[in-house]
């Protein structure tokens, strides 16, 4: 190792040792107790530094007034804790079946009749009339294939996807193991044609909101005129109308015709979002909702398992000591309504706080210019000499 390197190491070690000595630590503590720093104003006649300062101040003023005060309305007190209530009603008549033999009204296709901020419209279904008795297992259960009773007896302990209790017998004519339960078993491998009349169903959405801080109550029914009895929502011409046609909603959330058909056949989940962005300084009557829509479930080309939205329900009865039921697998559109909002009103205290914070931010321009002048300027040594001055007080 060269002598130069050894000297550098010794010098650094000596500096470290000197810094950690009790005398140096004592001097630092004494300076903290006996030294006071005050700002000194130094006028620097320099175009680059002056222009830099004015440019930074201009940026801060633009941010403060254009963005914070005007765009974000920093002069207002804001309330985003709204209370909301949603009422949904559907009207329409639909025909189901190849020969349109079944007519459905809103009591048939709205299941259940009432939900919280949600609605289900049945657009397709598979109906199976069943009796509690003995029958062959469903064709979708592969383990139920048999040729004799012994095969069903072996599989009886661990039936896969069974629809009832297996008896251990084989229905040789059907080639299926026998089960005890609701018969015949539902066959949902073939989905029927959807109810195309569902496209003309109309959804009436009534929304009440309250901004508790300002004690302001609003509804999306802006007036009681006959206009709201006949209007239909349109994103441009009738954007405040609270009546939505199902076909129009599907057109908004999905552009592909085949995909819209599958949404009716297999079901889908849609979102209706209501945004209340209210500037109460303009008057409460200017507080109006904005509607937006979206699809929450996956498209058929993206979904690998459990396409659409469906569920099963049944109605039961008895006749002559026999139990019967009608099992329905319902496909349809599930609409979920979300409500968000924020209201603002002028508040002098909020305005004062924002102005005070902006004045404090203006000091950032001086700080930046000081850094430029003291460390990046050609005459930085002169500026530092004029900027910093030590005075020893006689009473210290």
C-alpha positions in Angstrom: 0.0 0.0 0.0 1.5 3.4 -1.0 2.3 6.1 1.4 -0.3 8.5 -0.2 -3.1 6.1 0.5 -1.9 5.6 4.1 -1.8 9.3 4.6 -5.4 9.7 3.3 -6.7 7.0 5.6 -4.8 8.5 8.6 -6.2 12.0 7.8 -9.8 10.7 7.6 -9.4 8.7 10.8 -8.0 11.8 12.6 -11.0 13.9 11.3 -13.4 11.3 12.6 -11.7 11.1 16.0 -11.6 14.8 16.2 -15.3 15.1 15.5 -16.2 12.6 18.2 -14.0 14.2 20.9 -15.8 15.5 24.0 -14.4 19.0 23.2 -15.9 19.1 19.8 -19.3 17.8 21.0 -19.3 20.4 23.7 -18.6 23.2 21.2 -21.5 22.0 19.0 -23.9 22.0 21.9 -22.7 25.4 23.1 -23.2 26.9 19.6 -26.7 25.6 19.6 -27.4 27.4 22.9 -25.5 30.6 22.1 -26.0 31.1 18.4 -29.1 32.6 16.7 -29.5 32.8 12.9 -31.6 35.5 11.3 -32.4 36.2 7.6 -30.4 38.7 5.8 -31.7 40.4 2.6 -29.2 40.7 -0.1 -30.1 42.4 -3.4 -28.5 40.6 -6.4 -28.5 42.4 -9.7 -28.6 39.4 -12.1 -30.9 38.8 -15.0 -30.7 35.0 -14.9 -31.4 34.7 -11.2 -34.2 37.4 -11.3 -35.9 35.7 -14.2 -35.6 32.3 -12.6 -37.3 33.7 -9.5 -40.1 35.3 -11.4 -40.7 32.2 -13.5 -41.0 30.0 -10.4 -43.3 32.5 -8.8 -45.5 32.6 -12.0 -45.7 28.8 -12.0 -46.7 28.7 -8.3 -49.4 31.4 -8.9 -50.8 29.6 -11.9 -51.0 26.4 -9.9 -52.5 28.2 -6.9 -55.2 30.2 -8.7 -55.9 28.3 -11.9 -55.8 24.8 -10.4 -56.4 25.0 -6.7 -58.8 27.9 -6.5 -60.6 27.8 -9.8 -60.5 24.1 -11.1 -60.6 22.4 -7.7 -62.7 25.2 -6.1 -60.5 25.6 -3.2 -62.6 28.4 -1.9 -65.4 25.9 -1.0 -66.1 23.6 1.8 -66.8 20.1 0.4 -69.1 17.3 1.5 -68.8 13.8 0.0 -70.7 11.9 2.7 -74.0 11.7 0.9 -76.9 9.5 1.9 -78.6 7.8 -1.0 -81.7 5.7 -1.8 -82.5 4.0 -5.1 -85.9 2.7 -6.4 -86.0 0.6 -9.6 -89.1 -0.3 -11.6 -89.4 -2.3 -14.9 -92.2 -2.3 -17.4 -92.6 -4.5 -20.4 -94.3 -7.6 -21.9 -92.3 -10.5 -23.4 -93.1 -13.7 -25.3 -91.1 -16.9 -24.7 -90.9 -20.1 -26.7 -90.6 -21.0 -30.4 -94.3 -20.2 -31.1 -94.5 -17.4 -28.5 -96.8 -19.5 -26.3 -95.7 -18.0 -23.0 -96.3 -14.3 -22.2 -94.4 -12.8 -19.3 -95.0 -9.5 -17.5 -92.8 -7.7 -15.0 -94.1 -9.9 -12.1 -92.6 -12.9 -14.0 -89.2 -11.6 -15.1 -88.2 -9.5 -12.0 -86.7 -11.9 -9.5 -86.7 -11.1 -6.6 -89.2 -8.2 -6.6 -87.1 -6.0 -4.4 -83.3 -5.7 -3.9 -81.1 -3.0 -2.4 -79.6 -0.9 -5.2 -79.9 -3.8 -7.7 -82.3 -5.4 -10.1 -82.5 -8.7 -12.0 -84.3 -9.0 -15.3 -84.9 -12.5 -16.5 -84.2 -12.8 -20.3 -84.1 -16.6 -20.6 -84.9 -19.6 -18.5 -85.0 -23.4 -18.5 -88.1 -24.8 -16.8 -88.4 -28.4 -15.5 -91.5 -30.0 -14.0 -90.3 -32.4 -11.3 -91.7 -35.0 -8.9 -90.0 -36.6 -5.9 -89.6 -40.1 -7.1 -87.1 -42.5 -8.8 -85.5 -41.9 -12.2 -82.2 -42.1 -14.1 -79.3 -39.8 -13.3 -78.7 -36.7 -15.4 -76.9 -37.0 -18.7 -74.3 -34.5 -17.6 -73.0 -36.9 -14.9 -70.5 -39.1 -16.7 -70.1 -41.5 -13.7 -73.8 -42.5 -14.1 -73.2 -44.5 -17.3 -73.8 -48.2 -16.6 -74.5 -51.6 -18.2 -75.5 -53.6 -15.0 -76.4 -53.1 -11.4 -73.0 -53.9 -10.1 -71.4 -50.8 -11.8 -73.9 -48.5 -10.0 -73.4 -50.3 -6.7 -69.6 -49.6 -6.8 -70.2 -46.0 -7.7 -72.9 -45.5 -5.1 -70.6 -44.4 -2.3 -69.0 -41.6 -4.2 -71.3 -40.2 -6.9 -69.9 -37.2 -8.7 -72.2 -34.3 -9.3 -75.2 -36.4 -8.3 -78.7 -34.9 -8.4 -80.1 -37.3 -5.8 -79.5 -40.4 -3.7 -78.3 -43.3 -5.8 -80.1 -46.6 -5.2 -77.4 -48.8 -6.6 -79.6 -50.0 -9.5 -78.9 -49.5 -13.2 -81.7 -48.6 -15.6 -80.4 -50.7 -18.4 -82.9 -49.3 -21.0 -81.5 -45.8 -20.3 -77.9 -46.9 -19.6 -78.0 -44.7 -16.5 -77.7 -45.3 -12.7 -81.0 -44.9 -10.8 -81.4 -42.1 -8.2 -84.0 -41.0 -5.8 -84.8 -37.3 -5.8 -86.5 -34.7 -8.0 -87.3 -36.3 -11.4 -86.7 -35.8 -14.2 -83.3 -34.2 -13.8 -82.8 -30.8 -15.3 -81.1 -30.7 -18.7 -79.3 -27.4 -19.1 -76.9 -28.5 -21.8 -79.1 -26.8 -24.4 -80.0 -23.2 -23.7 -83.2 -22.0 -25.5 -83.7 -18.8 -27.5 -83.8 -15.7 -25.2 -86.7 -13.4 -24.8 -85.9 -10.8 -27.5 -88.8 -8.6 -26.3 -86.6 -7.8 -23.3 -84.7 -5.3 -25.4 -87.8 -3.1 -25.2 -88.3 -3.3 -21.5 -87.9 0.1 -19.8 -86.2 0.7 -16.4 -87.3 3.6 -14.2 -84.7 4.7 -11.8 -85.5 7.0 -8.9 -82.7 8.3 -6.8 -82.8 10.4 -3.6 -79.6 11.9 -2.2 -78.8 14.1 0.8 -75.6 16.0 1.6 -75.9 16.1 5.3 -73.3 18.8 6.0 -75.3 21.3 3.9 -78.7 19.8 4.6 -79.4 19.7 0.8 -81.8 17.0 -0.6 -81.9 16.3 -4.3 -83.7 13.8 -6.6 -83.0 12.8 -10.2 -86.6 13.6 -11.0 -85.9 17.2 -11.7 -89.5 18.3 -12.0 -92.9 16.7 -12.0 -93.7 17.6 -15.7 -95.2 15.0 -18.1 -91.8 15.0 -19.8 -90.5 12.4 -17.4 -93.5 10.1 -18.2 -92.5 9.7 -21.9 -88.8 10.4 -22.2 -86.1 7.8 -22.8 -82.5 8.3 -21.8 -80.0 9.4 -24.4 -76.4 10.3 -23.6 -76.6 13.6 -25.6 -80.2 14.7 -26.1 -81.9 13.3 -22.9 -79.0 12.8 -20.5 -81.1 13.6 -17.4 -84.0 11.3 -18.2 -84.3 8.5 -15.6 -86.0 6.0 -17.9 -83.6 3.6 -19.6 -84.4 1.1 -22.4 -82.7 -2.3 -22.0 -81.6 -2.4 -25.6 -80.1 1.1 -25.4 -78.1 0.0 -22.3 -76.7 -3.0 -24.1 -75.7 -0.9 -27.1 -73.8 1.5 -24.7 -71.9 -1.2 -22.9 -71.3 -3.6 -25.8 -70.6 -2.9 -29.5 -70.7 -6.5 -30.8 -74.1 -7.8 -32.0 -73.3 -11.4 -31.2 -72.1 -10.5 -27.7 -75.3 -8.6 -27.0 -77.3 -11.7 -28.0 -75.3 -13.9 -25.7 -75.9 -11.4 -22.9 -79.6 -12.0 -23.3 -79.2 -15.8 -23.7 -76.7 -16.5 -20.9 -77.1 -13.4 -18.7 -74.7 -10.5 -17.8 -73.9 -8.1 -15.0 -74.2 -4.3 -15.8 -73.4 -1.2 -13.7 -75.3 2.0 -13.6 -73.3 4.7 -11.9 -74.8 8.0 -10.8 -72.5 10.9 -10.0 -73.6 14.0 -8.2 -71.0 16.8 -8.7 -72.8 19.8 -7.2 -71.6 23.4 -7.0 -74.1 24.8 -4.6 -72.9 28.4 -5.2 -74.8 28.2 -8.5 -78.0 27.2 -6.8 -79.4 23.9 -5.7 -81.5 23.5 -8.9 -78.2 23.2 -10.8 -77.3 20.1 -8.8 -78.0 17.4 -11.4 -76.9 13.8 -11.8 -74.7 12.3 -14.4 -75.2 8.7 -15.6 -72.5 6.3 -16.8 -72.7 2.6 -17.6 -70.4 -0.4 -17.8 -70.3 -4.2 -18.0 -68.9 -6.0 -15.0 -68.8 -9.7 -16.1 -66.4 -11.1 -18.7 -67.3 -11.3 -22.4 -67.9 -14.7 -23.9 -64.6 -14.7 -25.8 -62.7 -14.1 -22.6 -64.6 -16.3 -20.2 -63.4 -19.9 -19.8 -65.8 -21.0 -17.1 -69.4 -20.2 -16.0 -70.5 -17.8 -18.8 -73.0 -15.0 -18.0 -75.2 -14.8 -14.9 -77.8 -17.3 -13.8 -79.4 -18.9 -10.7 -82.1 -21.5 -9.9 -85.3 -21.1 -7.9 -88.3 -23.4 -7.5 -92.0 -23.4 -6.5 -93.4 -26.3 -4.6 -96.8 -28.0 -4.0 -98.3 -31.3 -2.9 -101.1 -33.4 -4.4 -102.3 -36.7 -3.0 -99.3 -37.2 -0.8 -96.9 -36.6 -3.7 -94.4 -33.7 -3.8 -94.0 -31.6 -7.0 -92.0 -28.5 -8.0 -91.2 -26.4 -11.0 -87.5 -25.8 -11.2 -86.3 -22.8 -13.2 -82.8 -21.9 -14.2 -83.0 -18.2 -14.8 -80.6 -16.3 -17.1 -80.8 -12.5 -17.2 -79.3 -9.1 -16.7 -78.3 -8.1 -13.2 -78.1 -4.3 -12.8 -76.1 -2.8 -9.9 -76.6 0.9 -9.2 -73.8 2.8 -7.5 -74.2 6.4 -6.3 -71.3 8.8 -5.7 -71.3 12.5 -5.1 -69.7 15.6 -3.7 -71.1 19.1 -3.0 -69.3 22.3 -2.4 -70.3 25.7 -1.0 -68.2 28.9 -0.4 -66.6 29.1 3.0 -64.5 32.1 4.1 -62.4 30.0 6.5 -61.5 27.5 3.8 -60.6 30.3 1.4 -58.4 31.9 4.1 -56.5 28.6 4.8 -55.8 28.1 1.1 -54.6 31.6 0.6 -52.3 31.3 3.6 -50.9 28.0 2.3 -50.3 29.5 -1.1 -48.4 32.4 0.4 -46.2 29.9 2.2 -45.6 28.0 -1.1 -44.4 31.3 -2.7 -41.4 31.1 -0.4 -40.3 28.1 -2.5 -39.2 30.5 -5.3 -36.8 32.3 -3.0 -35.4 29.1 -1.7 -34.8 27.8 -5.3 -33.1 31.1 -6.3 -30.9 31.0 -3.2 -29.7 27.6 -4.1 -28.9 28.7 -7.7 -27.1 31.9 -6.6 -25.1 30.3 -3.8 -24.0 27.1 -5.4 -24.5 27.2 -9.2 -23.6 30.8 -10.1 -20.2 31.9 -11.3 -20.1 34.5 -8.5 -21.4 32.2 -5.8 -18.4 32.9 -3.5 -19.2 36.6 -3.4 -23.0 35.9 -2.8 -22.2 33.6 0.1 -19.8 36.2 1.6 -22.6 38.8 1.5 -25.3 36.4 2.5 -23.8 34.9 5.6 -22.3 37.1 8.4 -21.3 36.2 11.9 -21.7 38.7 14.8 -20.4 38.0 18.3 -22.6 39.7 20.9 -21.0 41.2 23.9 -23.7 39.9 26.2 -23.3 36.3 24.9 
